[in-house]
Amino acid sequence: QVQLVESGGGSVQAGGSLRLSCAASGYTDSRYCMGWFRQAPGKEREGVANVNIRNGNTYYADSVKGRFTVSQDNANDTVYLQMNSLKPEAPAMYYCAARAGGVCTLVADTWNYWGQGTQVTVSS
């Protein structure tokens, strides 16, 4: 089992920045991918970004390319999501996820472990 705890959410004005953190514990060696997803009320959970823990490759949703950066600190089993130039949109819960193997995708159903989420609100 892998436990994930997110932090860093909050409220920010459009154009601002936030940095989310995800600390992993438990059987962390089983992780292959770490990812970030978000879900607004009434909408499906969508993939934002992920990183392959083994080789450092990253992948982003088109909607966040050039604005968001995912990074990892393997020494502390922590993954970050730096969000810049935030756009005004409906509040969303941002979730950290871990996947034990396969391909690092943006499809939520393919991920094994989830954190409780951290709320992000961007106002205009």
C-alpha positions as CSV (number, residue, x, y, z in Angstrom):
1,Q,0.0,0.0,0.0
2,V,1.0,3.6,-0.7
3,Q,-0.3,6.5,1.3
4,L,-0.4,9.9,-0.3
5,V,-1.0,13.2,1.4
6,E,-1.4,16.5,-0.5
7,S,-0.8,20.0,0.7
8,G,-0.5,23.5,-0.7
9,G,-3.9,24.2,-2.0
10,G,-5.7,27.5,-1.4
11,S,-7.3,30.5,-3.0
12,V,-5.4,32.7,-5.4
13,Q,-6.3,35.3,-7.9
14,A,-6.1,34.7,-11.6
15,G,-2.5,35.0,-12.9
16,G,-1.1,33.9,-9.5
17,S,0.8,30.7,-8.6
18,L,0.4,27.8,-6.2
19,R,2.7,24.9,-5.4
20,L,1.1,21.6,-4.4
21,S,3.0,18.9,-2.6
22,C,2.4,15.2,-2.4
23,A,4.2,13.2,0.3
24,A,4.2,9.4,-0.2
25,S,4.6,6.8,2.5
26,G,4.3,3.1,2.8
27,Y,5.5,0.8,0.1
28,T,6.9,3.6,-2.0
29,D,9.2,1.4,-4.0
30,S,6.1,0.0,-5.8
31,R,5.5,3.4,-7.4
32,Y,6.2,3.7,-11.1
33,C,4.3,6.9,-11.8
34,M,3.1,9.8,-9.8
35,G,0.4,12.1,-11.1
36,W,-1.9,15.0,-10.4
37,F,-5.6,15.1,-11.3
38,R,-8.3,17.6,-10.6
39,Q,-12.0,17.4,-10.3
40,A,-14.5,20.2,-10.2
41,P,-18.0,19.7,-8.8
42,G,-20.2,17.8,-11.3
43,K,-17.3,17.0,-13.6
44,E,-15.1,14.0,-14.2
45,R,-11.7,13.7,-12.7
46,E,-9.2,14.8,-15.3
47,G,-5.5,14.2,-15.5
48,V,-3.2,17.3,-15.2
49,A,0.4,16.0,-15.2
50,N,2.5,13.1,-14.2
51,V,6.0,12.0,-13.8
52,N,7.7,8.6,-14.3
53,I,9.5,8.0,-11.0
54,R,12.1,5.8,-12.7
55,N,13.3,7.9,-15.5
56,G,11.9,11.4,-14.7
57,N,9.8,11.7,-17.9
58,T,6.9,14.1,-17.5
59,Y,3.6,14.4,-19.3
60,Y,1.0,17.2,-19.2
61,A,-2.5,17.9,-20.3
62,D,-2.7,20.3,-23.1
63,S,-4.6,22.7,-21.0
64,V,-1.7,23.2,-18.6
65,K,1.3,22.9,-20.8
66,G,3.7,25.8,-20.3
67,R,2.1,26.8,-17.0
68,F,2.3,23.8,-14.7
69,T,5.5,21.9,-13.8
70,V,5.6,18.5,-12.1
71,S,8.8,17.6,-10.3
72,Q,10.0,14.9,-7.8
73,D,12.2,14.7,-4.8
74,N,13.0,11.0,-4.6
75,A,15.0,11.4,-1.4
76,N,11.8,12.5,0.4
77,D,9.3,10.6,-1.7
78,T,7.6,13.8,-2.6
79,V,6.1,15.1,-5.8
80,Y,5.3,18.7,-6.5
81,L,3.0,20.5,-8.9
82,Q,4.0,24.1,-9.6
83,M,1.1,26.0,-11.0
84,N,1.7,29.4,-12.6
85,S,-0.5,31.7,-14.6
86,L,-3.6,30.2,-13.0
87,K,-6.8,30.8,-14.8
88,P,-10.1,31.8,-13.2
89,E,-12.3,28.7,-13.2
90,A,-14.6,26.7,-11.0
91,P,-13.0,25.5,-7.7
92,A,-11.5,22.1,-8.0
93,M,-10.0,19.4,-5.8
94,Y,-6.5,18.4,-6.8
95,Y,-5.6,14.8,-6.2
96,C,-2.2,13.2,-6.1
97,A,-2.1,9.6,-7.4
98,A,0.4,6.8,-7.7
99,R,0.6,4.0,-10.1
100,A,2.4,0.7,-9.6
101,G,3.3,0.0,-13.2
102,G,2.3,0.2,-16.9
103,V,2.2,3.5,-18.7
104,C,2.0,6.9,-17.0
105,T,-1.3,8.1,-18.4
106,L,-3.8,10.9,-17.7
107,V,-6.6,8.4,-17.3
108,A,-7.8,8.3,-13.7
109,D,-9.2,4.8,-13.8
110,T,-5.7,3.3,-14.5
111,W,-4.1,4.6,-11.2
112,N,-3.9,2.5,-8.1
113,Y,-3.5,4.9,-5.1
114,W,-5.1,8.3,-4.3
115,G,-4.7,11.0,-1.8
116,Q,-7.6,12.9,-0.1
117,G,-7.1,15.9,-2.3
118,T,-6.4,19.6,-1.7
119,Q,-8.8,22.4,-2.8
120,V,-7.7,25.0,-5.3
121,T,-9.8,28.1,-6.0
122,V,-8.8,30.7,-8.6
123,S,-10.8,33.9,-8.6
124,S,-11.0,36.5,-11.3
